[in-house]
Amino acid sequence: MERKRVELPLDELEPDGSFSGYASLFGTVDLSSDRVERGAFARSLAERGVGGIRMLYQHDPNEPIGAWTTIREDERGLFVRGKLAQGVKRAREVLDLMRSGALDGLSIGFRTVKARKEATGGIRRILEADLWEISVVTFPMLPGARVSQVKGFGAREALPTIREFERWLTRDAGLTRGDARRVITRGFASLTRERDAAQNDPSALARKIRKAATLFQ
């Protein structure tokens, strides 16, 4: 069993204990001179499914802390979304550590099925990997990939950066990129105040933003 870790910055905190990010980045050389190639997890995901891949703490099989709800490959890497188990003490501790910035890593546990070593540079290209588990960990092996969204039990969400806000507007609020940019350039300051009016209800905030976008045109 091999392990590859990535760092994950925490962007948002909301009330249901779920988070998302990238557990592996394609085409990026890690600290052990390995590079996972796109498609490496395809067969494993098809055979195991999301339910067959565990969420652990620090790769300890005795410490499951939740369940993954989404695991998929995209152009960037291995995207994951999961939910910490609110009834598990360790999961609550992990969330507190995430919120404080003390814990921000993901790591995959896998068996290499097919790999090829480059003649120059000594880089090992992992072409196929049998994925067993994905852990929340302390120290990363691959510094470039990070958690993009975290939702904490009962926590107030932090205000996003402009780039994060644009991504949320297009992905979750359903705006076009043009509308999202209009919202940001002409109404971002006033919309941040709407967060409190929405009382941490993402759907209510999304409705307010969509309505505001039409007014900005």
VOBA-1610 file (N, C-alpha, C; in pm, whole numbers, padded with zeros to 5 digits, always signed):
BEGIN
Met+00084-00119+00000Met+00000+00000+00000Met+00088+00124+00000Glu+00062+00216-00093Glu+00137+00341-00100Glu+00046+00456-00059Arg+00108+00570-00028Arg+00033+00687+00016Arg+00086+00811-00053Lys-00006+00896-00095Lys+00029+01024-00156Lys-00057+01131-00092Arg+00006+01236-00042Arg-00066+01339+00032Arg-00068+01471-00043Val-00175+01548-00019Val-00187+01681-00077Val-00237+01777+00029Glu-00196+01905+00020Glu-00244+02006+00112Glu-00378+02061+00063Leu-00462+02104+00156Leu-00594+02152+00122Leu-00630+02277+00200Pro-00642+02395+00138Pro-00681+02513+00214Pro-00830+02514+00237Leu-00875+02562+00347Leu-01017+02561+00381Leu-01078+02697+00348Asp-01181+02697+00265Asp-01239+02822+00219Asp-01363+02863+00297Glu-01454+02770+00322Glu-01584+02804+00378Glu-01620+02708+00491Leu-01698+02759+00586Leu-01748+02677+00696Leu-01899+02692+00702Glu-01970+02582+00690Glu-02116+02582+00696Glu-02163+02467+00784Pro-02295+02454+00805Pro-02337+02370+00917Pro-02347+02219+00901Asp-02301+02154+00799Asp-02333+02011+00791Asp-02213+01917+00796Gly-02094+01968+00820Gly-01977+01882+00838Gly-01921+01822+00711Ser-01953+01878+00595Ser-01900+01825+00470Ser-01790+01914+00416Phe-01706+01858+00330Phe-01596+01934+00270Phe-01563+01874+00134Ser-01491+01949+00054Ser-01453+01901-00079Ser-01316+01953-00114Gly-01254+01889-00213Gly-01122+01931-00257Gly-01061+01828-00350Tyr-00930+01833-00365Tyr-00859+01740-00452Tyr-00766+01652-00370Ala-00782+01521-00385Ala-00697+01426-00314Ala-00572+01391-00394Ser-00570+01424-00523Ser-00453+01402-00608Ser-00459+01499-00724Leu-00342+01544-00770Leu-00334+01633-00886Leu-00261+01560-00998Phe-00319+01562-01116Phe-00259+01494-01230Phe-00143+01575-01287Gly-00040+01504-01330Gly+00072+01568-01398Gly+00163+01649-01309Thr+00147+01638-01178Thr+00228+01715-01083Thr+00322+01621-01009Val+00449+01652-01009Val+00549+01568-00943Val+00546+01597-00793Asp+00533+01492-00712Asp+00528+01510-00567Asp+00668+01500-00507Leu+00675+01503-00375Leu+00804+01507-00307Leu+00880+01376-00314Ser+00815+01269-00359Ser+00886+01141-00377Ser+00913+01112-00524Ser+00903+01217-00608Ser+00932+01208-00752Ser+00835+01117-00827Asp+00711+01112-00782Asp+00604+01040-00851Asp+00508+01140-00914Arg+00449+01099-01026Arg+00351+01182-01094Arg+00233+01095-01135Val+00116+01124-01081Val-00004+01049-01115Val-00062+01104-01244Glu-00091+01016-01339Glu-00143+01058-01468Glu-00296+01051-01471Arg-00354+01135-01553Arg-00499+01136-01567Arg-00549+00999-01613Gly-00655+00951-01550Gly-00710+00821-01581Gly-00659+00710-01493Ala-00564+00742-01403Ala-00503+00639-01319Ala-00604+00571-01226Phe-00708+00644-01186Phe-00804+00588-01091Phe-00932+00538-01157Ala-00943+00550-01288Ala-01069+00523-01357Ala-01121+00382-01331Arg-01037+00282-01349Arg-01083+00144-01330Arg-01119+00118-01185Ser-01037+00165-01094Ser-01063+00143-00952Ser-01195+00205-00910Leu-01223+00327-00956Leu-01348+00393-00921Leu-01468+00319-00980Ala-01452+00268-01102Ala-01561+00194-01165Ala-01590+00064-01091Glu-01485-00001-01042Glu-01503-00129-00975Glu-01546-00115-00830Arg-01488-00021-00757Arg-01518-00007-00615Arg-01638+00083-00590Gly-01651+00188-00669Gly-01753+00287-00642Gly-01715+00371-00521Val-01786+00483-00502Val-01752+00573-00392Val-01770+00505-00257Gly-01866+00414-00247Gly-01890+00346-00121Gly-01782+00249-00080Gly-01697+00211-00173Gly-01591+00115-00142Gly-01460+00179-00103Ile-01457+00312-00095Ile-01334+00385-00061Ile-01358+00457+00071Arg-01277+00428+00172Arg-01300+00476+00307Arg-01241+00615+00333Met-01304+00686+00426Met-01248+00812+00478Met-01189+00782+00615Leu-01056+00797+00626Leu-00986+00768+00750Leu-00914+00891+00803Tyr-00872+00881+00927Tyr-00788+00984+00987Tyr-00645+00930+00995Gln-00552+01000+00930Gln-00409+00966+00931Gln-00382+00822+00886His-00463+00771+00793His-00447+00636+00736His-00468+00524+00839Asp-00530+00555+00950Asp-00552+00454+01053Asp-00685+00382+01027Pro-00682+00252+00995Pro-00807+00180+00967Pro-00899+00171+01087Asn-00847+00199+01207Asn-00929+00199+01327Asn-00995+00334+01354Glu-00969+00433+01263Glu-01024+00566+01283Glu-01100+00615+01161Pro-01210+00553+01123Pro-01296+00611+01020Pro-01364+00735+01077Ile-01372+00841+00998Ile-01426+00968+01050Ile-01543+01020+00968Gly-01584+00947+00867Gly-01696+00992+00785Gly-01706+00907+00660Ala-01768+00963+00558Ala-01785+00889+00432Ala-01772+00986+00315Trp-01717+00933+00206Trp-01708+01011+00082Trp-01840+01001+00007Thr-01887+01112-00044Thr-02011+01113-00121Thr-01986+01128-00271Thr-01871+01185-00304Thr-01831+01202-00445Thr-01682+01179-00458Ile-01642+01096-00552Ile-01502+01080-00590Ile-01500+01068-00742Arg-01434+01161-00809Arg-01431+01156-00955Arg-01303+01220-01008Glu-01264+01175-01125Glu-01153+01237-01196Glu-01205+01351-01282Asp-01130+01461-01286Asp-01158+01566-01383Asp-01025+01607-01446Glu-01024+01718-01516Glu-00901+01757-01585Glu-00787+01789-01489Arg-00822+01834-01368Arg-00719+01875-01273Arg-00665+01758-01190Gly-00754+01672-01144Gly-00709+01564-01058Gly-00825+01481-01005Leu-00806+01428-00885Leu-00907+01345-00821Leu-00987+01432-00725Phe-01107+01469-00769Phe-01194+01555-00687Phe-01273+01469-00590Val-01281+01514-00465Val-01356+01439-00364Val-01447+01533-00286Arg-01559+01479-00245Arg-01648+01549-00152Arg-01693+01448-00048Gly-01686+01485+00079Gly-01724+01392+00184Gly-01786+01464+00301Lys-01833+01384+00397Lys-01900+01439+00514Lys-01846+01373+00640Leu-01799+01456+00733Leu-01753+01407+00861Leu-01873+01359+00943Ala-01854+01254+01019Ala-01962+01196+01099Ala-01977+01274+01228Gln-02089+01343+01244Gln-02108+01431+01359Gln-02108+01356+01492Gly-02144+01229+01490Gly-02148+01153+01613Gly-02015+01092+01655Val-01912+01112+01574Val-01779+01054+01604Val-01690+01162+01663Lys-01636+01136+01781Lys-01554+01235+01851Lys-01436+01279+01767Arg-01366+01183+01705Arg-01249+01219+01624Arg-01288+01310+01508Ala-01404+01286+01448Ala-01449+01371+01337Ala-01471+01514+01383Arg-01528+01531+01502Arg-01547+01666+01555Arg-01414+01733+01583Glu-01318+01656+01631Glu-01184+01710+01655Glu-01118+01751+01523Val-01135+01667+01420Val-01079+01698+01288Val-01137+01828+01235Leu-01267+01845+01251Leu-01331+01968+01204Leu-01276+02090+01275Asp-01260+02081+01406Asp-01203+02194+01481Asp-01062+02225+01432Leu-00983+02122+01404Leu-00848+02143+01354Leu-00848+02205+01216Met-00942+02163+01130Met-00955+02222+00997Met-00990+02370+01008Arg-01085+02400+01094Arg-01132+02537+01109Arg-01022+02628+01161Ser-00933+02575+01244Ser-00825+02655+01299Ser-00704+02663+01207Gly-00705+02584+01099Gly-00593+02583+01005Gly-00482+02489+01045Ala-00502+02409+01151Ala-00398+02318+01197Ala-00394+02188+01119Leu-00499+02158+01045Leu-00506+02033+00969Leu-00563+02065+00832Asp-00483+02042+00727Asp-00529+02082+00594Asp-00475+01992+00484Gly-00463+01864+00511Gly-00408+01772+00412Gly-00500+01655+00380Leu-00490+01608+00258Leu-00554+01484+00217Leu-00446+01390+00166Ser-00469+01261+00181Ser-00372+01162+00136Ser-00445+01038+00087Ile-00402+00985-00026Ile-00463+00865-00081Ile-00382+00742-00042Gly-00452+00634-00012Gly-00389+00505+00010Gly-00424+00414-00107Phe-00324+00360-00177Phe-00349+00288-00301Phe-00241+00184-00327Arg-00269+00097-00422Arg-00171+00000-00472Arg-00141+00032-00618Thr-00014+00048-00650Thr+00023+00077-00788Thr+00001-00047-00876Val-00076-00031-00981Val-00103-00140-01075Val-00011-00131-01196Lys+00006-00008-01245Lys+00088+00010-01364Lys+00162+00143-01352Ala+00294+00139-01375Ala+00375+00260-01366Ala+00489+00252-01466Arg+00545+00367-01496Arg+00657+00372-01590Arg+00755+00478-01542Lys+00882+00444-01538Lys+00984+00538-01492Lys+01050+00605-01611Glu+01059+00739-01606Glu+01119+00813-01715Glu+01270+00790-01718Ala+01325+00784-01838Ala+01468+00757-01854Ala+01553+00868-01794Thr+01507+00991-01807Thr+01580+01104-01749Thr+01497+01167-01639Gly+01563+01204-01532Gly+01495+01271-01422Gly+01449+01178-01311Gly+01435+01050-01342Gly+01397+00954-01240Gly+01254+00964-01191Ile+01167+01027-01269Ile+01028+01043-01227Ile+00948+00918-01261Arg+00871+00870-01164Arg+00785+00755-01186Arg+00645+00804-01221Arg+00595+00764-01337Arg+00460+00800-01381Arg+00364+00688-01342Ile+00270+00719-01256Ile+00171+00620-01213Ile+00055+00624-01312Leu+00041+00518-01390Leu-00059+00511-01496Leu-00189+00449-01449Glu-00181+00357-01352Glu-00301+00297-01296Glu-00279+00267-01149Ala-00378+00307-01065Ala-00367+00288-00921Ala-00498+00232-00868Asp-00487+00135-00779Asp-00603+00076-00714Asp-00626+00152-00583Leu-00727+00238-00581Leu-00751+00328-00469Leu-00829+00256-00359Trp-00776+00259-00236Trp-00840+00193-00122Trp-00906+00290-00027Glu-00834+00399+00005Glu-00887+00493+00104Glu-00829+00632+00080Ile-00897+00732+00135Ile-00849+00870+00132Ile-00857+00922+00275Ser-00746+00973+00325Ser-00738+01017+00464Ser-00722+01167+00476Val-00771+01219+00587Val-00738+01355+00630Val-00611+01344+00713Val-00508+01420+00672Val-00376+01402+00733Val-00313+01537+00768Thr-00200+01529+00839Thr-00129+01650+00883Thr-00027+01698+00780Phe+00058+01605+00732Phe+00169+01644+00646Phe+00145+01600+00502Pro+00159+01692+00405Pro+00132+01660+00265Pro+00255+01609+00190Met+00230+01527+00089Met+00335+01486-00003Met+00332+01571-00129Leu+00213+01618-00166Leu+00195+01699-00287Leu+00140+01835-00246Pro+00224+01940-00240Pro+00182+02068-00185Pro+00080+02145-00270Gly+00059+02107-00396Gly-00021+02192-00483Gly-00172+02179-00474Ala-00225+02067-00428Ala-00370+02048-00425Ala-00424+02071-00285Arg-00543+02132-00277Arg-00594+02172-00146Arg-00745+02157-00139Val-00797+02149-00015Val-00941+02145+00007Val-01000+02277-00036Ser-01105+02274-00114Ser-01163+02399-00163Ser-01285+02441-00085Gln-01346+02350-00010Gln-01467+02387+00063Gln-01483+02299+00184Val-01510+02360+00297Val-01535+02287+00419Val-01660+02341+00484Lys-01742+02254+00536Lys-01864+02296+00605Lys-01858+02242+00746Gly-01865+02332+00844Gly-01848+02293+00982Gly-01979+02286+01057Phe-01987+02201+01156Phe-02108+02182+01233Phe-02144+02314+01302Gly-02247+02381+01252Gly-02297+02501+01316Gly-02209+02624+01299Ala-02106+02620+01214Ala-02015+02733+01202Ala-02068+02835+01102Arg-02034+02963+01123Arg-02069+03066+01026Arg-01970+03059+00912Glu-02017+03079+00792Glu-01928+03071+00677Glu-01840+03194+00668Ala-01715+03176+00633Ala-01623+03286+00613Ala-01650+03350+00478Leu-01628+03482+00469Leu-01647+03549+00341Leu-01542+03502+00242Pro-01580+03476+00117Pro-01485+03425+00019Pro-01400+03535-00040Thr-01291+03495-00105Thr-01218+03588-00188Thr-01300+03613-00315Ile-01260+03713-00393Ile-01335+03743-00516Ile-01332+03624-00611Arg-01218+03558-00623Arg-01208+03443-00713Arg-01297+03328-00665Glu-01296+03303-00533Glu-01380+03198-00478Glu-01527+03232-00496Phe-01561+03362-00479Phe-01698+03406-00494Phe-01745+03388-00639Glu-01660+03419-00737Glu-01698+03400-00876Glu-01722+03253-00906Arg-01637+03165-00852Arg-01655+03022-00873Arg-01788+02975-00812Trp-01821+03026-00694Trp-01946+02987-00630Trp-02067+03039-00709Leu-02056+03162-00760Leu-02167+03220-00836Leu-02200+03137-00960Thr-02098+03091-01030Thr-02122+03015-01154Thr-02159+02871-01125Arg-02099+02811-01023Arg-02120+02669-00996Arg-02247+02645-00915Asp-02268+02722-00808Asp-02376+02693-00714Asp-02496+02786-00728Ala-02472+02914-00761Ala-02585+03007-00775Ala-02644+03005-00915Gly-02576+02939-01011Gly-02633+02921-01143Gly-02620+03040-01235Leu-02529+03133-01208Leu-02511+03249-01293Leu-02418+03216-01410Thr-02433+03291-01518Thr-02334+03284-01624Thr-02209+03356-01576Arg-02098+03334-01645Arg-01975+03400-01603Arg-01988+03552-01615Gly-02059+03598-01719Gly-02079+03742-01736Gly-02158+03801-01621Asp-02268+03733-01582Asp-02348+03781-01470Asp-02267+03779-01340Ala-02186+03674-01324Ala-02105+03664-01202Ala-02009+03781-01193Arg-01947+03817-01304Arg-01853+03928-01302Arg-01923+04061-01276Arg-02048+04076-01328Arg-02124+04198-01301Arg-02157+04209-01152Val-02193+04096-01094Val-02223+04096-00951Val-02100+04138-00872Ile-01984+04084-00910Ile-01862+04112-00836Ile-01819+04258-00851Thr-01822+04308-00974Thr-01771+04443-00999Thr-01868+04552-00957Arg-02000+04523-00956Arg-02098+04629-00930Arg-02177+04608-00802Gly-02167+04489-00743Gly-02250+04470-00625Gly-02192+04383-00517Phe-02062+04352-00521Phe-02005+04260-00423Phe-02018+04313-00281Ala-01990+04442-00262Ala-01993+04497-00126Ala-02131+04487-00063Ser-02234+04520-00143Ser-02368+04514-00086Ser-02414+04370-00067Leu-02368+04280-00153Leu-02411+04140-00142Leu-02351+04072-00020Thr-02232+04116+00025Thr-02176+04056+00146Thr-02266+04082+00265Arg-02336+04196+00263Arg-02428+04224+00373Arg-02551+04134+00367Glu-02584+04084+00247Glu-02700+03996+00234Glu-02676+03861+00299Arg-02550+03828+00323Arg-02523+03700+00387Arg-02593+03688+00521Asp-02587+03796+00602Asp-02653+03794+00732Asp-02804+03789+00718Ala-02857+03859+00618Ala-03002+03858+00596Ala-03050+03719+00558Ala-02963+03642+00488Ala-03000+03507+00447Ala-02990+03406+00561Gln-02932+03446+00674Gln-02923+03362+00793Gln-02861+03225+00763Asn-02749+03232+00692Asn-02673+03109+00662Asn-02751+03008+00580Asp-02851+03053+00505Asp-02928+02965+00416Asp-02872+02981+00276Pro-02791+02886+00226Pro-02727+02901+00094Pro-02828+02921-00018Ser-02943+02853-00013Ser-03040+02867-00120Ser-03101+03006-00120Ala-03125+03062+00000Ala-03180+03197+00008Ala-03080+03299-00045Leu-02952+03280-00011Leu-02849+03370-00061Leu-02838+03360-00213Ala-02846+03239-00265Ala-02838+03221-00410Ala-02953+03293-00480Arg-03075+03285-00424Arg-03189+03355-00485Arg-03166+03505-00484Lys-03115+03559-00375Lys-03088+03703-00367Lys-02984+03746-00471Ile-02881+03663-00488Ile-02775+03698-00582Ile-02826+03693-00726Arg-02905+03588-00759Arg-02960+03579-00895Arg-03048+03701-00925Lys-03128+03742-00826Lys-03214+03859-00846Lys-03129+03984-00864Ala-03022+03995-00784Ala-02935+04113-00794Ala-02868+04118-00930Ala-02829+04003-00983Ala-02761+03999-01111Ala-02846+04059-01222Thr-02977+04035-01219Thr-03066+04090-01322Thr-03077+04242-01308Leu-03068+04291-01185Leu-03079+04435-01164Leu-02955+04509-01209Phe-02840+04439-01207Phe-02715+04502-01247Phe-02702+04518-01397Gln-02783+04445-01475Gln-02768+04446-01622Gln-02815+04579-01680
//
